[in-house]
Amino acid sequence: MEFDVVIVGAGPAGLSAACRFMQMANEQEQELTV
């Protein structure tokens, strides 16, 4: 498996980080695997 970003933990901070990474990738029209 290949990932661009790996977030350890599924608490509020981890979920927020994943959402923000996806938002930033979408804003720059890039594909990101979290």
Backbone as ProteinMPNN parsed JSONL, in Angstrom:
{"seq_chain_A": "MEFDVVIVGAGPAGLSAACRFMQMANEQEQELTV", "coords_chain_A": {"N_chain_A": [[0.832, -1.176, 0.0], [0.419, 2.237, -0.697], [0.782, 5.43, 0.644], [0.087, 8.94, 0.969], [-0.173, 10.449, 3.228], [-0.081, 9.495, 6.602], [-1.993, 9.077, 9.409], [-1.858, 8.606, 12.78], [-4.029, 7.334, 15.052], [-7.427, 7.871, 15.924], [-8.79, 9.832, 17.159], [-10.309, 13.026, 18.04], [-8.392, 14.969, 17.195], [-6.861, 13.568, 15.277], [-8.819, 12.937, 13.344], [-9.606, 15.515, 12.61], [-7.214, 16.443, 11.513], [-6.961, 14.723, 9.292], [-9.241, 15.473, 7.807], [-8.611, 18.148, 7.275], [-6.245, 17.915, 5.756], [-7.324, 16.675, 3.481], [-9.068, 18.702, 2.596], [-7.218, 20.73, 1.965], [-5.812, 19.477, -0.102], [-7.846, 19.208, -2.014], [-8.387, 21.911, -2.533], [-6.107, 22.613, -3.915], [-6.362, 21.073, -6.075], [-5.313, 18.432, -6.074], [-4.641, 14.942, -5.818], [-4.964, 12.986, -2.972], [-4.001, 10.502, -0.686], [-5.117, 9.393, 2.304]], "CA_chain_A": [[0.0, 0.0, 0.0], [1.156, 3.496, -0.758], [0.022, 6.537, 1.218], [0.712, 10.255, 0.989], [-0.226, 10.888, 4.624], [-0.547, 8.496, 7.557], [-2.346, 9.696, 10.683], [-1.992, 7.575, 13.804], [-5.044, 7.715, 16.037], [-8.703, 8.266, 15.325], [-9.465, 10.761, 18.063], [-10.719, 14.286, 17.417], [-7.269, 15.633, 16.521], [-6.521, 12.794, 14.089], [-9.876, 13.111, 12.348], [-9.51, 16.897, 12.126], [-6.036, 16.524, 10.651], [-7.286, 14.05, 8.034], [-10.189, 16.333, 7.072], [-7.919, 19.358, 6.805], [-5.358, 17.507, 4.661], [-8.147, 16.455, 2.291], [-9.532, 20.009, 2.135], [-6.089, 21.422, 1.342], [-5.53, 18.804, -1.371], [-8.92, 19.567, -2.943], [-8.201, 23.314, -2.907], [-5.007, 22.685, -4.873], [-6.705, 20.105, -7.121], [-4.379, 17.318, -6.026], [-5.182, 13.713, -5.261], [-4.252, 12.658, -1.745], [-4.442, 9.291, -0.006], [-4.906, 9.531, 3.752]], "C_chain_A": [[0.879, 1.244, 0.0], [0.25, 4.615, -0.258], [0.806, 7.827, 1.078], [0.82, 10.761, 2.421], [-0.731, 9.735, 5.472], [-0.789, 9.21, 8.879], [-2.594, 8.573, 11.675], [-2.971, 8.076, 14.858], [-6.296, 8.214, 15.345], [-9.501, 9.143, 16.279], [-9.818, 12.044, 17.327], [-9.588, 14.977, 16.65], [-6.882, 14.899, 15.242], [-7.545, 12.957, 12.982], [-9.858, 14.52, 11.771], [-8.337, 17.057, 11.177], [-6.322, 15.884, 9.294], [-8.224, 14.898, 7.183], [-9.482, 17.541, 6.493], [-6.962, 19.019, 5.668], [-6.147, 17.312, 3.375], [-8.668, 17.772, 1.726], [-8.42, 20.75, 1.399], [-5.754, 20.803, -0.01], [-6.584, 19.17, -2.412], [-8.782, 21.004, -3.423], [-7.126, 23.462, -3.981], [-5.181, 21.679, -6.007], [-5.68, 18.979, -7.226], [-5.068, 16.115, -5.4], [-4.327, 13.309, -4.07], [-4.856, 11.403, -1.143], [-4.092, 9.419, 1.463], [-5.281, 8.227, 4.411]], "O_chain_A": [[1.941, 1.279, 0.622], [-0.9, 4.735, -0.68], [2.037, 7.818, 1.067], [1.793, 11.424, 2.781], [-1.7, 9.069, 5.106], [0.106, 9.87, 9.408], [-3.43, 7.699, 11.447], [-2.756, 9.119, 15.476], [-6.233, 8.89, 14.318], [-10.729, 9.193, 16.215], [-9.639, 12.131, 16.112], [-9.816, 15.513, 15.565], [-6.603, 15.537, 14.226], [-7.185, 13.1, 11.813], [-10.072, 14.701, 10.572], [-8.449, 17.731, 10.152], [-5.964, 16.444, 8.258], [-8.024, 15.028, 5.975], [-9.725, 17.917, 5.347], [-6.878, 19.775, 4.7], [-5.708, 17.728, 2.303], [-8.709, 17.947, 0.508], [-8.65, 21.329, 0.337], [-5.445, 21.521, -0.961], [-6.248, 19.417, -3.57], [-9.03, 21.291, -4.594], [-7.222, 24.329, -4.85], [-4.265, 21.46, -6.8], [-5.239, 18.619, -8.318], [-5.96, 16.254, -4.563], [-3.099, 13.293, -4.159], [-6.077, 11.256, -1.093], [-2.922, 9.539, 1.827], [-5.186, 8.103, 5.632]]}, "name": "protein", "num_of_chains": 1, "seq": "MEFDVVIVGAGPAGLSAACRFMQMANEQEQELTV"}
